[in-house]
Amino acid sequence: MASCDSVCIHIFQQNVTVYFIFSFILARGGPHLANPPTVIVMVGLPARGKTYISRKLTRYLNWIGIPTKVFNVGEYRREAVKHYSTYDFFKSDNEDAVKIRQQCALATLRDVKDYLTEEEGQVAVFDATNTTRERRDMILEFGAENGFEIFFIESVCDDPNVIACNILEVKVSCPDYQDCNKTDAMEDFKKRIECYRMKYQPLDPDQYDKNLSFIKVIDVGRRFLVNRIQDHIQSRIVYYLMNIHVQPRSIYLCRHGESQHNMQGRLGGDSGLSTRGRKFAGALAKFVEEQNLKDLKVWTSQMRRSIQTAEALNVPYEQWKALNEIDGGVCEEMTYEEVRERFPDEFALRDQDKYYYRYPSGESYQDLVQRVEPVIMELERQENVLVVCHQAVMRCLLAYFLDKSADEMPYLKCPLHTVLKLTPVAYGCKVESISLNVEAVNTHRDRPELLIACQSTLIRRNSVTPLTSPEPNKKPRIEGLDDTIVREVTPTQLTLFKVSCPDYQDCNKTDAMEDFKKRIECYRMKYQPLDPDQYDKYVSNTHTHTFSLSMPCL
């Protein structure tokens, strides 16, 4: 097998085009870890949504189990300078202020280091403008000294309406302007932006910054430029950022109507709705009609009680297997009392750590988070959506939108016959609880105060372990595959594949090669690459490491 260095040389010498540019260059100056801590460095002028991206990304990474924390340099600056006066503080010729801002940045980086080395953090988000190469080079040196991966996220926006909206919605209400009227605050902040613009040096993918790992988010998500993605975390970040938007919308979450198993206190199963459950389905249909939402999408699980609830709406709906209730394994369709009697150790284990505990032959909440992640991604892309799901699934979705920890998630209250309306706002999510006034049983079980001593779930049944063990003598899907010698294929050999195709079955290889090269030139004469700047700017396309997407405005 080729080494990482040789793979890198092979890719770039042969000029192979790839979807993302994956770099295999080893980090110099730090320990060679498979998953070293990552520092995400925000870049961009003020009022470009950097803090919005920082907080939203941090919420997502924590939700999928990657310990992440935001370090906002502005908060350090406000701590150092108690009383903000005017934009003069941000002028590049204000030497005293420049020193203060530099000291604040260094203090922030010290805390970043402590978080990643002493507090078991995996990702730190360095939220500041970082608009000069000098500042970014300092951060790169900091990363090299400590063995941290550095990933830049630059937010670029020149739309005056978006900028003005951001200033009005977020900036004029920040602590810097608490004793200032909105008009004066707007004017001062615009002048602050100009102070930064004078020294702004955008990331340069063609020359100065071509070897850095970064993503440019252009015009709040209309286009993206992605450069040198190097590891799993960076690829997850890129995937996430390419799915989010900030169009005004609401997400409605509710559980199915009360089921027969709910009335009997049984776990899981696939029973139908009770009489009160059907009544709730009718009330939900009336509620949806009253909301008068344009292009509302309805998603359900593939379980009977969820489908029966959606059927009453008399609108098209989409079934997601990922929205099915948590799998109770051997405990499916039992009551809690039956589980306690038949599997006392299992009952105690689940009480000890409900998030990590996995039912025998079933799932844990951690498994569930991984299962519903595609739902979250699609929800981020959509506008108004009603999700009819189940208690554990709804808890996972709520924990994401409300930034709840893994410890809190399994105990979030999601009562039957209640709709939760989630409306994304600047740095969070507004929640409205709407009861449809149909009586139902209470299926919530509070966190136990007294725990029975037992083996840790992390030792006994960690959700990180595989769901199924590999078979000792597993047969290949294609007979004889194990005997096949897999050879490395060069681009020259790829061309030879063409000369052995049916077009050239009666032709020698030399003549076939020449003919095929001329065929390529025939196409080249009329070749019109996708144009992300003009003709194809509204078309979804990928072009090496530049991505132009037809998406709602972020």
PyMOL commands that set and color helices and strands:
alter all, ss='L'
color gray80, all
select helices_A, chain A and resi 4-13+50-63+73-80+87-90+95-118+133-146+160-169+171-173+175-177+182-197+232-241+260-264+275-291+304-311+321-323+329-331+336-342+344-352+365-381+391-402+409-411+457-460+481-483+491-499+502-504+509-526
alter helices_A, ss='H'
color red, helices_A
select strands_A, chain A and resi 38-43+68-72+123-127+149-156+214-218+223-227+251-255+297-300+318-319+385-389+418-425+428-435+541-543+546-548
alter strands_A, ss='S'
color yellow, strands_A
deselect
rebuild
show_as cartoon
